[in-house]
Amino acid sequence: MHHTEREVTLIANRTRNNPAFLWLTEDEKALIYQKMRQAGTDNFSAYARKMLIDGYVIQLDYSDVKKMTAEIQKIGVNINQIAQRVNAASTVYEADIQEIKERLAQIWQLQQSTLSSQP
């Protein structure tokens, strides 16, 4: 790119003389400008610098939730098996009801354990 003498002087006198570029989709650009308006600025460079330097990234760990979901699915299979036995026998047995209660208690224990381990 060819610069005029005035542009070269302006560039040389800049405190910030290291440009950074990024490519955005229209949706990303719109979202950024919406957030800029919420922050009360229309200066993209200042906003980008502030966010890149002072902003933070939140990394969420869903591994406990995934484990809990897998366990709940297993318990759901157990409950479906109980329901099939009840339907086949056309009779509800106290042992089946007790097993359902135990499986439900397992779900609550899993949930409590998972939630208490979260920061």
CYANA upper distance limits for C-alpha pairs under 8 A (distance plus 0.5 A):
  3 HIS  CA      7 GLU  CA      6.20
  3 HIS  CA      8 VAL  CA      6.55
  4 THR  CA      8 VAL  CA      6.73
  5 GLU  CA      9 THR  CA      6.73
  6 ARG  CA     10 LEU  CA      6.70
  7 GLU  CA     11 ILE  CA      6.54
  8 VAL  CA     12 ALA  CA      6.50
  9 THR  CA     13 ASN  CA      6.60
 10 LEU  CA     14 ARG  CA      6.80
 11 ILE  CA     17 ASN  CA      7.12
 12 ALA  CA     17 ASN  CA      7.82
 24 LEU  CA     28 GLU  CA      6.26
 24 LEU  CA     29 LYS  CA      6.39
 25 THR  CA     29 LYS  CA      6.67
 26 GLU  CA     30 ALA  CA      6.60
 27 ASP  CA     31 LEU  CA      6.64
 28 GLU  CA     32 ILE  CA      6.65
 29 LYS  CA     33 TYR  CA      6.70
 30 ALA  CA     34 GLN  CA      6.56
 31 LEU  CA     35 LYS  CA      6.72
 32 ILE  CA     36 MET  CA      6.63
 33 TYR  CA     37 ARG  CA      6.70
 33 TYR  CA     42 ASP  CA      8.30
 34 GLN  CA     38 GLN  CA      6.87
 35 LYS  CA     39 ALA  CA      6.66
 36 MET  CA     40 GLY  CA      6.70
 36 MET  CA     41 THR  CA      5.91
 36 MET  CA     42 ASP  CA      6.79
 36 MET  CA     44 PHE  CA      8.12
 36 MET  CA     47 TYR  CA      7.34
 37 ARG  CA     41 THR  CA      6.22
 37 ARG  CA     42 ASP  CA      7.15
 41 THR  CA     47 TYR  CA      7.69
 43 ASN  CA     47 TYR  CA      6.68
 44 PHE  CA     48 ALA  CA      6.39
 45 SER  CA     49 ARG  CA      6.54
 46 ALA  CA     50 LYS  CA      6.59
 47 TYR  CA     51 MET  CA      6.64
 48 ALA  CA     52 LEU  CA      6.42
 49 ARG  CA     53 ILE  CA      6.44
 50 LYS  CA     54 ASP  CA      6.05
 50 LYS  CA     55 GLY  CA      7.41
 51 MET  CA     55 GLY  CA      4.86
 51 MET  CA     56 TYR  CA      8.28
 62 TYR  CA     66 LYS  CA      6.61
 63 SER  CA     67 LYS  CA      6.68
 64 ASP  CA     68 MET  CA      6.60
 64 ASP  CA    114 THR  CA      6.66
 65 VAL  CA     69 THR  CA      6.55
 65 VAL  CA    114 THR  CA      7.52
 66 LYS  CA     70 ALA  CA      6.73
 67 LYS  CA     71 GLU  CA      6.77
 68 MET  CA     72 ILE  CA      6.58
 68 MET  CA    110 LEU  CA      6.84
 68 MET  CA    111 GLN  CA      7.69
 68 MET  CA    114 THR  CA      7.80
 69 THR  CA     73 GLN  CA      6.64
 70 ALA  CA     74 LYS  CA      6.90
 71 GLU  CA     75 ILE  CA      6.79
 72 ILE  CA     76 GLY  CA      6.54
 72 ILE  CA    107 ILE  CA      6.83
 73 GLN  CA     77 VAL  CA      6.81
 74 LYS  CA     78 ASN  CA      6.95
 75 ILE  CA     79 ILE  CA      6.77
 75 ILE  CA    103 ARG  CA      6.65
 75 ILE  CA    107 ILE  CA      8.26
 76 GLY  CA     80 ASN  CA      6.65
 77 VAL  CA     81 GLN  CA      6.75
 78 ASN  CA     82 ILE  CA      6.88
 78 ASN  CA    103 ARG  CA      8.47
 79 ILE  CA     83 ALA  CA      6.71
 79 ILE  CA    100 ILE  CA      6.78
 79 ILE  CA    103 ARG  CA      8.06
 80 ASN  CA     84 GLN  CA      6.69
 81 GLN  CA     85 ARG  CA      6.85
 82 ILE  CA     86 VAL  CA      6.74
 82 ILE  CA     96 ASP  CA      6.79
 82 ILE  CA    100 ILE  CA      8.26
 83 ALA  CA     87 ASN  CA      6.61
 84 GLN  CA     88 ALA  CA      6.52
 85 ARG  CA     89 ALA  CA      6.57
 86 VAL  CA     90 SER  CA      6.13
 86 VAL  CA     91 THR  CA      6.15
 86 VAL  CA     92 VAL  CA      6.04
 86 VAL  CA     93 TYR  CA      8.14
 86 VAL  CA     96 ASP  CA      8.43
 87 ASN  CA     91 THR  CA      7.82
 92 VAL  CA     96 ASP  CA      7.43
 92 VAL  CA     97 ILE  CA      7.98
 93 TYR  CA     97 ILE  CA      7.07
 94 GLU  CA     98 GLN  CA      6.61
 95 ALA  CA     99 GLU  CA      6.62
 96 ASP  CA    100 ILE  CA      6.76
 97 ILE  CA    101 LYS  CA      6.79
 98 GLN  CA    102 GLU  CA      6.71
 99 GLU  CA    103 ARG  CA      6.65
100 ILE  CA    104 LEU  CA      6.64
101 LYS  CA    105 ALA  CA      6.65
102 GLU  CA    106 GLN  CA      6.79
103 ARG  CA    107 ILE  CA      6.95
104 LEU  CA    108 TRP  CA      6.98
105 ALA  CA    109 GLN  CA      6.66
106 GLN  CA    110 LEU  CA      6.58
107 ILE  CA    111 GLN  CA      6.69
108 TRP  CA    112 GLN  CA      6.57
109 GLN  CA    113 SER  CA      6.49
110 LEU  CA    114 THR  CA      6.50
111 GLN  CA    115 LEU  CA      6.54
112 GLN  CA    116 SER  CA      6.50
113 SER  CA    117 SER  CA      6.85
114 THR  CA    118 GLN  CA      7.29
